[in-house]
Amino acid sequence: MPLILHEHPLSSYCWKVKIALYETGLPFETRRVEFHEEASRAEHFARWPLGKIPVLEDTARNRIVAETSVIIEYVQAFHAPSLGLIPSDPEAALRVRALDRVFDFYVMDPTSRIVAENFRGGEDPVGVAQADALLAKAYGWLEGELAGRTWAAGEDFTLADCAAAPALFYADKILPFRANHPTLGAYLDRLEARPSFARTLQEAQPVWHMFPGRKAA
């Protein structure tokens, strides 16, 4: 297959790209990166020296593409130009890209920080409190912003929804929001029912036991 996604099935940012790829209907291969295995880690750093996942390898065009939003734009530009995950209208595209950044920076990043504290033993209560506060602010803003919309930026499924699905799914496990944010909760329900995300979640089930959650108080 010309498209190879180097990923891990628990990574939220890998989920973001997989959702987009499933939306395209394009065939692609996934290859799992295991950072705890020396050979796998070395191979991945040789591929992408900054070492992050996911990375898309396009063998037909001899390209390595990193960073989730860039990967999705690349796939649409070179493999699925009619996909519409990034709208052709400039104003609509800006709205989609802005929401994409909100979900990555203000939902997924603080969620990841809280989970990372579990790995490290929970020695940064101030950092965790700051992450919780940022999540709460994001929830409040999104509750109003998404009111009356089917998807994040309107009636069409876009890049913003690819970012929202893993971010909100993990965030709800860390700082649950459904009880106090019904609009956000209903939106997550729709995301989980979307075939591209439902398939991604199903593929993560065999390794879900590895997800540490947040450290108990």
Phi, psi and chi 1 to 4 in degrees:
 res  aa     phi    psi   chi1   chi2   chi3   chi4
   1 MET       -  140.6  -69.5 -177.6 -173.1      -
   2 PRO   -71.6  -26.0   23.2  -33.4      -      -
   3 LEU  -104.8  124.1  -64.9  178.8      -      -
   4 ILE  -124.8  124.6  -57.6  167.8      -      -
   5 LEU  -103.5  114.6 -174.6   67.6      -      -
   6 HIS   -87.0  118.8  -60.4  -85.7      -      -
   7 GLU  -157.2  179.2   54.4   95.9   40.7      -
   8 HIS  -132.9  136.5 -170.5  -79.1      -      -
   9 PRO   -67.7   -9.0   20.3  -31.4      -      -
  10 LEU   -99.6   -8.2  -86.5 -175.7      -      -
  11 SER   -74.8  124.3  164.5      -      -      -
  12 SER   -61.7  -39.2   61.0      -      -      -
  13 TYR   -72.2  -29.0  -69.6  108.1      -      -
  14 CYS   -68.3  -38.5  -65.3      -      -      -
  15 TRP   -57.7  -42.4  -72.8    7.8      -      -
  16 LYS   -55.7  -45.8  176.2  179.7  170.6 -179.3
  17 VAL   -73.6  -38.8  172.5      -      -      -
  18 LYS   -61.7  -40.5  -71.7  174.1   77.7  172.6
  19 ILE   -57.5  -47.2  -68.3  165.0      -      -
  20 ALA   -61.6  -43.0      -      -      -      -
  21 LEU   -64.9  -40.0  -73.5  169.1      -      -
  22 TYR   -66.5  -32.9  -74.8  138.0      -      -
  23 GLU   -63.1  -33.0  -71.1  -72.4  -33.2      -
  24 THR   -72.2  -29.1   70.2      -      -      -
  25 GLY    78.4    4.1      -      -      -      -
  26 LEU   -73.0  143.5  -67.4  167.6      -      -
  27 PRO   -71.5  140.0   26.1  -32.8      -      -
  28 PHE  -153.3  160.1   67.6   97.4      -      -
  29 GLU  -111.1  141.1  177.0 -174.9  -11.1      -
  30 THR  -106.4  139.2   59.1      -      -      -
  31 ARG  -128.2  125.6  -67.5 -174.7 -174.9  173.4
  32 ARG   -81.1  131.6 -174.4  161.1  159.2  175.3
  33 VAL   -99.0  125.8  178.7      -      -      -
  34 GLU  -114.4  102.0  -62.9  -73.3    7.6      -
  35 PHE   -69.9  -19.9  -72.5  100.8      -      -
  36 HIS   -81.7   -8.5   65.9  -78.2      -      -
  37 GLU  -101.9  123.4  -64.3  178.8    0.6      -
  38 GLU   -56.8  -44.5 -176.5  176.9   -9.6      -
  39 ALA   -65.8  -44.7      -      -      -      -
  40 SER   -64.6  -42.6 -179.8      -      -      -
  41 ARG   -63.0  -46.4 -177.5  175.1   65.5 -109.3
  42 ALA   -63.6  -40.8      -      -      -      -
  43 GLU   -62.4  -39.7 -177.9 -178.5   -1.4      -
  44 HIS   -71.0  -41.0 -171.9   63.5      -      -
  45 PHE   -66.2  -29.5  -87.2   83.8      -      -
  46 ALA   -67.4  -33.5      -      -      -      -
  47 ARG   -74.5  -42.8 -178.7 -178.3  -54.6  114.2
  48 TRP  -143.2  100.3  175.6 -127.6      -      -
  49 PRO   -58.1  -23.2  -27.8   36.2      -      -
  50 LEU   -78.4  -13.6  -65.0 -176.9      -      -
  51 GLY    77.4    5.4      -      -      -      -
  52 LYS   -82.4  158.9  -62.5  -67.4 -174.2  179.0
  53 ILE  -122.9  153.0   53.1  173.0      -      -
  54 PRO   -83.9  165.8   34.7  -38.3      -      -
  55 VAL  -133.3  133.8  165.6      -      -      -
  56 LEU  -100.2  128.6 -177.0   73.0      -      -
  57 GLU  -107.7  119.1 -177.1  177.5   -5.2      -
  58 ASP  -105.4   96.7 -175.5  -12.1      -      -
  59 THR   -69.7  -28.4   59.5      -      -      -
  60 ALA   -68.5  -32.4      -      -      -      -
  61 ARG  -107.8    2.6  -57.4 -174.3   73.3 -112.5
  62 ASN    54.5   50.8 -165.6   28.4      -      -
  63 ARG  -127.1  142.6  -69.6  -70.8  -58.3  -85.4
  64 ILE  -112.1  124.8  -64.9  -69.6      -      -
  65 VAL  -122.8  126.6 -172.1      -      -      -
  66 ALA  -117.0  168.0      -      -      -      -
  67 GLU    75.4  122.1  -62.4  -59.8  -41.6      -
  68 THR   -56.6  -50.5   56.7      -      -      -
  69 SER   -64.5  -36.7  -59.4      -      -      -
  70 VAL   -67.5  -40.8  177.0      -      -      -
  71 ILE   -58.6  -45.9  -67.0  171.5      -      -
  72 ILE   -65.5  -42.6  -66.8  169.4      -      -
  73 GLU   -63.5  -38.0  -65.7 -141.6   27.0      -
  74 TYR   -62.2  -47.4  174.4   89.3      -      -
  75 VAL   -60.6  -44.0  168.8      -      -      -
  76 GLN   -64.6  -42.7  177.5  165.1  -51.4      -
  77 ALA   -66.6  -39.8      -      -      -      -
  78 PHE  -109.0  -14.4  -66.7  102.1      -      -
  79 HIS  -129.3  -22.3  -67.9  -80.9      -      -
  80 ALA  -145.5   64.8      -      -      -      -
  81 PRO   -62.8  -20.8   19.8  -31.9      -      -
  82 SER   -95.0    7.7   63.1      -      -      -
  83 LEU   -63.0  -47.5 -179.2   60.5      -      -
  84 GLY    87.1   10.6      -      -      -      -
  85 LEU   -65.6  -29.1  -70.4  179.3      -      -
  86 ILE  -115.4  113.8  -60.7   92.6      -      -
  87 PRO   -62.4  154.2  -20.2   31.8      -      -
  88 SER   -76.3  -28.2   57.4      -      -      -
  89 ASP   -69.3  126.7  176.2   73.4      -      -
  90 PRO   -59.8  -41.8  -23.8   33.8      -      -
  91 GLU   -65.4  -43.6  -72.2  -71.4  -11.9      -
  92 ALA   -64.8  -38.7      -      -      -      -
  93 ALA   -64.0  -40.0      -      -      -      -
  94 LEU   -63.3  -41.0  -74.7  173.1      -      -
  95 ARG   -62.9  -42.7 -178.3  164.4   61.2 -109.2
  96 VAL   -62.9  -45.9  164.9      -      -      -
  97 ARG   -65.9  -36.7  -70.5 -173.5  175.7  100.3
  98 ALA   -64.4  -44.3      -      -      -      -
  99 LEU   -66.4  -36.5  -76.4  162.5      -      -
 100 ASP   -55.8  -43.9  169.8   61.2      -      -
 101 ARG   -67.4  -38.7  -61.0  -65.6   77.8 -155.3
 102 VAL   -60.8  -47.9  167.5      -      -      -
 103 PHE   -65.4  -38.2  -73.8  115.1      -      -
 104 ASP   -71.6  -49.3  -83.6    2.5      -      -
 105 PHE   -85.4  -32.3  -67.8  150.9      -      -
 106 TYR  -111.5   -5.4  -55.7  115.7      -      -
 107 VAL  -118.7  -57.0  180.0      -      -      -
 108 MET   -72.0  -42.0 -162.6   62.5 -110.1      -
 109 ASP   -61.2  -50.4  -83.9    5.3      -      -
 110 PRO   -65.0  -32.7   17.4  -28.9      -      -
 111 THR   -61.6  -45.3  -62.4      -      -      -
 112 SER   -62.7  -36.1  -62.5      -      -      -
 113 ARG   -63.9  -41.0 -175.5  172.4 -176.5  178.5
 114 ILE   -66.7  -43.3  -66.3  167.2      -      -
 115 VAL   -63.9  -39.5  172.4      -      -      -
 116 ALA   -61.8  -31.7      -      -      -      -
 117 GLU   -64.8  -29.4  -78.9  -51.6  -60.7      -
 118 ASN   -65.0  -43.5 -162.7  -16.6      -      -
 119 PHE   -61.2  -38.7  -79.6  114.0      -      -
 120 ARG   -86.6   -4.3  -70.7 -167.0  -71.4  -98.1
 121 GLY    98.5    6.5      -      -      -      -
 122 GLY    69.6   44.8      -      -      -      -
 123 GLU   -98.1   10.6  -59.1  -58.3  -34.3      -
 124 ASP  -130.3   70.3 -175.4   14.8      -      -
 125 PRO   -63.0  -31.2   21.2  -32.6      -      -
 126 VAL   -66.9  -45.1  173.0      -      -      -
 127 GLY   -61.5  -40.4      -      -      -      -
 128 VAL   -65.7  -41.7  169.1      -      -      -
 129 ALA   -63.0  -39.7      -      -      -      -
 130 GLN   -64.0  -40.4  -69.6  171.8  -19.5      -
 131 ALA   -66.1  -41.3      -      -      -      -
 132 ASP   -60.9  -42.3  -82.5  -29.4      -      -
 133 ALA   -64.7  -40.2      -      -      -      -
 134 LEU   -65.7  -41.5 -178.4   54.6      -      -
 135 LEU   -60.2  -44.2  -87.3  177.0      -      -
 136 ALA   -61.4  -40.8      -      -      -      -
 137 LYS   -63.7  -42.7  -73.7 -178.2 -178.8  179.6
 138 ALA   -63.7  -42.6      -      -      -      -
 139 TYR   -57.9  -46.9  -68.3  168.1      -      -
 140 GLY   -61.8  -43.2      -      -      -      -
 141 TRP   -67.1  -44.8 -176.7   80.6      -      -
 142 LEU   -65.7  -33.6  -72.4  165.6      -      -
 143 GLU   -58.1  -40.5 -177.6   71.1    9.3      -
 144 GLY   -79.3  -40.6      -      -      -      -
 145 GLU   -63.5  -37.3  179.9   67.8   15.6      -
 146 LEU   -89.3   -2.9  -59.1 -174.3      -      -
 147 ALA   -59.2  129.7      -      -      -      -
 148 GLY    83.8    1.2      -      -      -      -
 149 ARG  -107.5  148.2  -61.2  178.2 -171.9  168.5
 150 THR   -78.2  -46.4  -59.6      -      -      -
 151 TRP  -119.2  175.4  -58.1  111.7      -      -
 152 ALA   -56.3  -43.9      -      -      -      -
 153 ALA  -105.3    3.0      -      -      -      -
 154 GLY   151.9 -138.4      -      -      -      -
 155 GLU   -94.2   -7.1  -67.1  -53.0  -58.5      -
 156 ASP  -107.6  140.2  -64.7  -37.3      -      -
 157 PHE   -74.7  128.7 -168.7   91.2      -      -
 158 THR  -137.5 -176.4   67.8      -      -      -
 159 LEU   -49.5  -39.8  165.2   68.5      -      -
 160 ALA   -59.8  -37.3      -      -      -      -
 161 ASP   -73.5  -32.6  -57.9  -68.1      -      -
 162 CYS   -60.9  -37.5  -63.6      -      -      -
 163 ALA   -75.1  -38.7      -      -      -      -
 164 ALA   -66.4  -39.2      -      -      -      -
 165 ALA   -57.4  -57.7      -      -      -      -
 166 PRO   -68.5  -36.0   21.8  -31.5      -      -
 167 ALA   -61.5  -49.9      -      -      -      -
 168 LEU   -71.2  -36.3  -68.5  174.4      -      -
 169 PHE   -59.2  -49.0  179.2   87.3      -      -
 170 TYR   -71.2  -40.1  -86.0  113.5      -      -
 171 ALA   -60.6  -38.7      -      -      -      -
 172 ASP   -66.0  -24.0 -169.7   47.2      -      -
 173 LYS   -77.7  -24.9  -59.6  -73.2 -171.9  -85.6
 174 ILE   -97.0  -44.4  -62.4  -57.5      -      -
 175 LEU  -137.9   86.3 -172.7   65.9      -      -
 176 PRO   -55.8  140.8  -26.6   36.4      -      -
 177 PHE  -127.4   -8.8   56.0   74.4      -      -
 178 ARG   -61.7  -36.8  -67.5  178.4 -171.9  -91.7
 179 ALA   -65.0  -37.6      -      -      -      -
 180 ASN  -106.2   -4.6  -63.6  -40.3      -      -
 181 HIS  -134.3   76.2  -61.3   85.9      -      -
 182 PRO   -63.8  -33.9   20.6  -32.4      -      -
 183 THR   -65.1  -44.7  -64.8      -      -      -
 184 LEU   -66.1  -39.6 -156.5   55.5      -      -
 185 GLY   -64.2  -42.6      -      -      -      -
 186 ALA   -66.0  -36.0      -      -      -      -
 187 TYR   -63.9  -43.8  172.4   53.2      -      -
 188 LEU   -62.5  -36.7  179.9   55.1      -      -
 189 ASP   -58.2  -44.5  -71.9  -18.3      -      -
 190 ARG   -65.9  -39.2  -68.9 -168.2  -66.1  -83.2
 191 LEU   -62.5  -44.9  -72.1  168.5      -      -
 192 GLU   -65.9  -25.8  -69.6  177.6  -10.6      -
 193 ALA   -84.5  -14.6      -      -      -      -
 194 ARG   -65.7  128.3 -176.1   87.1  176.2 -176.4
 195 PRO   -53.8  -37.7  -29.8   36.9      -      -
 196 SER   -64.8  -37.3   57.3      -      -      -
 197 PHE   -82.2  -38.1 -170.7   35.1      -      -
 198 ALA   -58.6  -40.0      -      -      -      -
 199 ARG   -66.3  -41.0 -178.4  174.8  179.2  179.4
 200 THR   -62.5  -42.8  -58.7      -      -      -
 201 LEU   -64.1  -41.3  -70.4  173.9      -      -
 202 GLN   -60.8  -40.9 -176.1  178.6   25.4      -
 203 GLU   -67.8  -22.6  -69.7  170.9   -9.3      -
 204 ALA   -84.3  -14.3      -      -      -      -
 205 GLN   -55.8  -41.9  -77.7  -55.7  -53.1      -
 206 PRO   -61.9  -22.0  -25.4   35.7      -      -
 207 VAL  -115.0    9.6  -66.5      -      -      -
 208 TRP   -60.9  -28.9 -177.5 -112.5      -      -
 209 HIS   -62.0  -16.2   63.9  -80.2      -      -
 210 MET   -80.7  -13.8  -63.0  168.6   59.1      -
 211 PHE   -70.6  121.4  175.6   60.7      -      -
 212 PRO   -83.9  -14.9   31.1  -35.2      -      -
 213 GLY    66.4 -153.8      -      -      -      -
 214 ARG  -107.7  153.9   72.4 -178.1  -65.6  157.1
 215 LYS   -67.0  132.3 -174.6  177.2  175.6   64.6
 216 ALA   -63.5  141.8      -      -      -      -
 217 ALA   -68.5      -      -      -      -      -
